[in-house]
């Protein structure tokens, strides 16, 4: 571990021991902060400079250290466990780098297949976080259905990024003018899509 990473570890340990606010935090009370810091990293990537990104990545890294410190204080796991777990996972899922295997023709499909095997997943929908925002979750559901070869019809006509963004904003504007909650409508459509995926994965005998 670099000297600065070690220093951050020691800073978090002292804050947990000596700062009343830090000492009373839990994984759950920090969720809002974790979401906000993640959003600020995205902002820095899209509209900031290197100084902004360095600062926001630091804030996000602090959240990782904070959660790991809480767990260590409770005797559950440590920061080393977190780092070791992700290092082991990356090695397992990149046999073309660490085990001399050929580079997969479809990296995304290979990654998803490895995840399914490791976690014993049977559905394309398994493991998609419920707390994702609606648009991100929709993208994940569609991506999973394709990488798992679920036999459902999905639009596949080419489109560029500008058309996607403008189309979504236009639909939101039309929905607002019509008194429709666009996010709710998307959630409803997404639930219907998930139902189609489950039906395709489990056809009647």
C-alpha positions as CSV (number, residue, x, y, z in Angstrom):
1,X,0.0,0.0,0.0
2,X,1.3,3.5,-0.9
3,X,2.1,5.9,1.9
4,X,-0.9,8.1,1.1
5,X,-3.3,5.1,1.1
6,X,-1.9,4.1,4.4
7,X,-2.3,7.6,5.7
8,X,-5.9,7.7,4.6
9,X,-6.5,4.4,6.4
10,X,-5.0,5.9,9.6
11,X,-7.0,9.1,9.2
12,X,-10.3,7.1,8.9
13,X,-9.4,5.1,12.0
14,X,-8.8,8.2,14.0
15,X,-12.0,9.9,12.8
16,X,-14.0,6.8,13.8
17,X,-12.4,6.9,17.2
18,X,-12.4,10.6,18.0
19,X,-15.1,12.4,15.9
20,X,-18.6,12.0,17.3
21,X,-20.3,12.3,13.9
22,X,-18.0,9.8,12.2
23,X,-18.2,7.4,15.1
24,X,-22.0,7.1,14.9
25,X,-22.2,6.5,11.2
26,X,-23.4,3.1,9.8
27,X,-23.5,1.6,6.3
28,X,-27.1,2.7,6.0
29,X,-26.6,6.3,7.1
30,X,-23.8,6.7,4.6
31,X,-25.9,5.5,1.6
32,X,-27.0,9.0,0.6
33,X,-23.4,10.3,0.8
34,X,-22.2,7.4,-1.3
35,X,-24.8,8.1,-4.0
36,X,-24.0,11.8,-4.0
37,X,-20.2,11.3,-4.2
38,X,-20.7,8.9,-7.1
39,X,-22.8,11.5,-9.0
40,X,-20.1,14.1,-8.3
41,X,-17.5,11.9,-9.9
42,X,-19.7,11.6,-13.0
43,X,-20.1,15.4,-13.1
44,X,-16.3,15.8,-12.9
45,X,-15.7,13.3,-15.7
46,X,-18.2,15.0,-18.0
47,X,-17.8,18.7,-17.2
48,X,-14.8,19.1,-14.9
49,X,-11.0,19.1,-15.2
50,X,-8.3,17.0,-13.6
51,X,-8.3,18.9,-10.4
52,X,-12.1,18.3,-10.1
53,X,-11.8,14.6,-10.9
54,X,-8.9,14.1,-8.5
55,X,-10.9,15.7,-5.7
56,X,-14.2,13.8,-6.4
57,X,-12.4,10.4,-6.8
58,X,-10.8,11.1,-3.4
59,X,-14.3,11.7,-1.9
60,X,-15.5,8.5,-3.4
61,X,-12.4,6.6,-2.2
62,X,-13.1,7.9,1.3
63,X,-16.5,6.3,1.2
64,X,-14.9,2.9,0.4
65,X,-12.5,3.4,3.3
66,X,-15.3,4.6,5.6
67,X,-17.5,1.6,4.9
68,X,-14.5,-0.8,5.3
69,X,-13.6,0.9,8.6
70,X,-17.1,0.5,10.0
71,X,-17.0,-3.2,9.1
72,X,-13.5,-3.6,10.7
73,X,-14.7,-1.9,13.9
74,X,-17.5,-4.4,14.0
75,X,-15.2,-7.4,13.4
76,X,-16.8,-8.3,10.1
77,X,-14.2,-7.7,7.4
78,X,-11.3,-5.3,6.6
79,X,-10.1,-3.0,3.8
80,X,-7.6,-5.8,2.9
81,X,-10.5,-8.2,2.5
82,X,-12.2,-5.7,0.1
83,X,-9.1,-5.2,-1.9
84,X,-8.2,-8.9,-2.0
85,X,-11.7,-9.9,-3.0
86,X,-11.8,-7.6,-6.0
87,X,-8.2,-8.5,-7.1
88,X,-9.1,-12.2,-7.0
89,X,-12.3,-11.5,-9.0
90,X,-10.5,-9.6,-11.6
91,X,-7.9,-12.4,-12.0
92,X,-10.6,-15.0,-12.3
93,X,-12.6,-13.1,-14.9
94,X,-9.6,-12.3,-17.1
95,X,-8.1,-15.7,-17.8
96,X,-6.9,-14.3,-21.2
97,X,-4.6,-12.0,-19.1
98,X,-3.6,-14.1,-16.1
99,X,-4.0,-17.8,-17.3
100,X,-2.8,-17.7,-20.9
101,X,-6.2,-18.3,-22.5
102,X,-7.3,-16.8,-25.8
103,X,-8.9,-13.4,-25.8
104,X,-12.7,-13.9,-26.0
105,X,-14.4,-12.8,-29.2
106,X,-17.2,-11.2,-27.2
107,X,-15.7,-9.7,-24.0
108,X,-19.1,-8.7,-22.5
109,X,-20.7,-12.1,-23.1
110,X,-17.6,-13.8,-21.6
111,X,-17.8,-11.6,-18.5
112,X,-21.5,-12.3,-18.0
113,X,-20.9,-16.1,-18.5
114,X,-18.2,-16.0,-15.8
115,X,-20.5,-14.1,-13.4
116,X,-23.3,-16.6,-14.0
117,X,-21.0,-19.5,-13.3
118,X,-19.6,-18.0,-10.1
119,X,-22.9,-16.9,-8.6
120,X,-25.1,-19.7,-9.9
121,X,-27.4,-17.3,-11.6
122,X,-30.2,-18.8,-13.8
123,X,-31.8,-15.6,-15.1
124,X,-30.5,-12.7,-17.1
125,X,-32.2,-10.5,-14.5
126,X,-30.4,-11.9,-11.5
127,X,-28.1,-9.5,-9.7
128,X,-29.3,-6.3,-11.3
129,X,-29.5,-3.7,-8.5
130,X,-33.1,-2.6,-7.7
131,X,-31.8,0.8,-6.6
132,X,-30.4,1.8,-10.0
133,X,-32.2,4.8,-11.5
134,X,-34.8,3.8,-14.1
135,X,-32.9,4.6,-17.2
136,X,-29.7,2.9,-16.0
137,X,-31.7,-0.2,-15.0
138,X,-33.4,-0.3,-18.3
139,X,-30.1,-0.3,-20.1
140,X,-28.8,-3.1,-17.8
141,X,-31.9,-5.2,-18.4
142,X,-31.6,-4.8,-22.2
143,X,-27.9,-5.5,-22.2
144,X,-28.3,-8.6,-20.0
145,X,-31.1,-10.0,-22.2
146,X,-28.8,-9.7,-25.2
147,X,-25.7,-11.1,-23.6
148,X,-27.7,-14.0,-22.2
149,X,-29.3,-14.7,-25.7
150,X,-32.9,-14.3,-24.3
151,X,-35.2,-14.8,-27.3
152,X,-37.3,-11.6,-27.2
153,X,-37.7,-8.9,-29.9
154,X,-35.8,-5.7,-29.1
155,X,-35.3,-2.7,-31.4
156,X,-31.8,-2.8,-32.9
157,X,-31.8,-0.1,-35.5
158,X,-28.6,2.0,-35.5
159,X,-28.9,5.4,-33.7
160,X,-26.4,8.0,-32.7
161,X,-25.9,9.5,-29.2
162,X,-27.3,12.9,-30.1
163,X,-30.6,11.3,-31.4
164,X,-30.9,9.2,-28.2
165,X,-30.5,12.1,-25.9
166,X,-32.7,14.4,-27.9
167,X,-35.3,11.7,-28.2
168,X,-35.4,11.0,-24.5
169,X,-35.7,14.7,-23.6
170,X,-38.4,15.2,-26.2
171,X,-40.4,12.2,-24.8
172,X,-40.0,13.6,-21.2
173,X,-41.3,17.0,-22.4
174,X,-44.3,15.4,-24.2
175,X,-45.0,13.3,-21.1
176,X,-44.9,16.4,-18.9
177,X,-47.2,18.3,-21.2
178,X,-49.6,15.3,-21.1
179,X,-49.5,15.0,-17.3
180,X,-47.6,11.7,-17.4
181,X,-44.9,10.8,-15.0
182,X,-42.2,9.7,-17.4
183,X,-40.2,7.9,-14.8
184,X,-43.2,5.9,-13.6
185,X,-44.2,5.1,-17.2
186,X,-40.6,3.9,-17.9
187,X,-40.8,1.7,-14.7
188,X,-44.1,0.2,-15.9
189,X,-42.6,-0.5,-19.3
190,X,-39.5,-2.0,-17.7
191,X,-41.5,-4.3,-15.5
192,X,-43.4,-5.5,-18.6
193,X,-40.1,-6.1,-20.4
194,X,-38.8,-8.1,-17.4
195,X,-41.9,-10.2,-17.5
196,X,-41.3,-11.0,-21.1
197,X,-37.7,-11.9,-20.3
198,X,-38.8,-14.3,-17.5
199,X,-41.4,-15.8,-19.8
200,X,-38.9,-16.4,-22.5
201,X,-36.5,-18.0,-20.1
202,X,-39.1,-20.3,-18.6
203,X,-41.4,-21.3,-21.5
204,X,-44.3,-23.5,-20.7
205,X,-43.6,-27.2,-20.8
